[in-house]
Amino acid sequence: MRKRGKIGRIVGGVFRYLVATVSLSIVFYIGFALLFSTEEERRLERENQLYRQLYDDLTRKEELIGDVVDGLMEKDDAIYGELFETEAPSMDAVTAVDLIPASDSLSESFYLSSAASTAESLMLMAGNVDDNFREIFRLLERRDSIPPLTLPLQGMSYVQIGASVGHKHNPIYKLELQHDGIDLIAPQGTPVYAAADGVVTQEIHSRKGLGNIVEINHKNGYVSRYCLLGDISVHKGRTVKRGQQIGTVGISTSAPAAHLHYEVLYQGMVLDPVNYLFASVTPDEYAKMLYMSVRTSQSMD
């Protein structure tokens, strides 16, 4: 019995020693951790401080971007109401920039840096759009400076867009020749409308070259020309309104298929008409029209 009691006291002493040792180790570790930081902990703390600063900066930029977008939407509504007497088309601004890809393998720092880059891109885009709006409002103050902005054919799709201004392959001469307008493909007899208010300054009837032509002076330096017409329903000297029918799509011996050759000039300088079609279509449709006009290398006249 005495032997068993002695063994018990030894085991109890060892146990108490182990408990005391472990307890002291924990206390010392906690004290060391509170008083001293490892290099890894200091690095993580610096990163956390940087992330907090980035987060605060992104929050401020998000609020600023929201204010800018609200202002742009108001301007957009005002412009469409003033210019086109219609509501502005709805467009999700988020689709205009690349979204951050979702992946569990990407680090937090990647998301923060990507968000910062996206915010910077949005700010730059907003600034550019705002500059364009200022120019448009400047033109609105001078009503006589607005170019012809309406499509001369109604219900057009981007698949009807042909070659625009530039050196294009001519189907008749088989050469690269200067093309001064845009080809709008449509069946023979399709109504053609004035792109803006103005006065008819030319009414040409011909079976050669660009065939029957109507030219409208918009009294602001801008002139629109409608070529390869079939019937002409206006006469020289007549005042026409935007959207008024001036003729129909025709065909000529110099053209392989029926289409409207449409030109826009400013003070005698040839302009690219595709730049003035955006007011009649949605942003998505206009982007496709622009692509088609650039990619088409052969004219139809």
Helices and strands as residue ranges (DSSP letters): H 2-35, H 39-79, I 80-84, G 93-96, H 108-141, G 143-145, G 158-160, E 166-169, E 176-179, E 182-185, E 191-193, E 198-204, E 212-217, E 222-232, E 239-240, E 245-249, E 259-266, E 269-271, G 273-276, G 278-280, H 283-295
